[in-house]
């Protein structure tokens, strides 16, 4: 298909810029959620307290058996020296650094 090589090169460059900008940042566990509504509410609460880019959020849903309830694990990408406080909605000890 025409243009695929150019598009792929642009995607790789963008990924490289994001990787360089977030060098040293770490994923911190916010919490486990049993349903989508509580997960969305928690993300909104987190965004209300701190500006969070959607690229700084990761939602993992491990494979389960059909009889087990589905649970999702929310993780937040934070700069070095930062951590999530109790409840996973506040960022503590964040250095004065702007996220790209």
C-alpha positions in Angstrom: 0.0 0.0 0.0 1.3 3.5 -0.9 2.5 5.6 2.1 2.9 2.8 4.6 6.6 3.2 5.0 6.3 6.9 5.5 3.5 6.4 8.1 5.5 3.7 9.9 8.6 6.0 10.1 6.5 8.8 11.5 5.0 6.5 14.2 8.5 5.2 15.1 9.8 8.8 15.5 6.8 9.8 17.7 7.3 6.7 19.8 11.0 7.6 20.2 10.2 11.2 21.3 7.8 9.9 23.9 10.2 7.3 25.2 13.0 10.0 25.5 10.6 12.4 27.2 9.6 9.8 29.8 13.1 8.4 30.5 13.3 7.4 34.2 9.5 7.5 34.7 7.9 4.5 36.4 4.5 2.8 36.4 2.8 3.0 39.8 -0.2 0.8 40.8 -3.4 2.8 41.5 -5.8 -0.1 42.3 -7.8 -3.1 41.1 -11.3 -2.6 39.9 -14.2 -5.1 39.5 -16.3 -3.0 37.1 -15.8 -0.4 34.4 -17.9 2.2 36.2 -15.6 2.3 39.3 -12.5 2.4 37.0 -13.9 5.3 35.0 -14.9 7.1 38.3 -11.4 6.6 39.7 -9.7 7.9 36.5 -11.9 11.0 36.6 -11.1 11.6 40.3 -7.4 11.3 39.5 -7.7 13.7 36.5 -9.5 16.2 38.8 -6.6 16.2 41.2 -3.8 16.2 38.7 -3.5 16.8 35.0 -3.1 13.3 33.5 -2.5 12.5 29.9 -4.2 9.4 28.6 -0.7 8.1 27.6 0.2 8.1 31.3 -2.5 5.6 32.1 -2.4 1.8 31.6 -5.2 -0.6 32.2 -4.3 -4.3 32.5 -7.0 -6.9 32.4 -5.5 -10.4 33.1 -7.1 -13.4 31.4 -9.4 -15.3 33.7 -11.6 -18.3 33.6 -15.2 -17.8 32.6 -16.5 -18.3 36.1 -14.1 -15.8 37.7 -15.1 -12.1 37.7 -13.1 -9.8 35.4 -10.9 -7.3 37.2 -8.9 -4.5 35.8 -5.6 -3.1 37.1 -4.9 0.7 36.7 -1.4 2.0 36.6 -0.2 5.6 36.3 3.1 6.7 34.7 4.8 9.2 37.1 8.1 11.1 37.1 11.1 10.0 39.2 10.6 10.7 42.9 6.8 10.7 42.7 4.3 8.2 44.0 0.6 7.7 44.4 -0.8 8.5 47.8 -3.5 6.6 49.7 -6.5 5.8 47.5 -4.4 6.2 44.4 -5.8 9.7 43.5 -3.1 12.0 44.8 0.5 12.3 43.5 3.0 13.0 46.3 6.6 14.3 46.2 6.4 15.2 42.5 9.3 17.3 41.2 8.6 20.5 39.3 8.6 18.8 35.9 6.2 19.2 33.1 4.9 16.1 31.3 5.2 16.2 27.5 
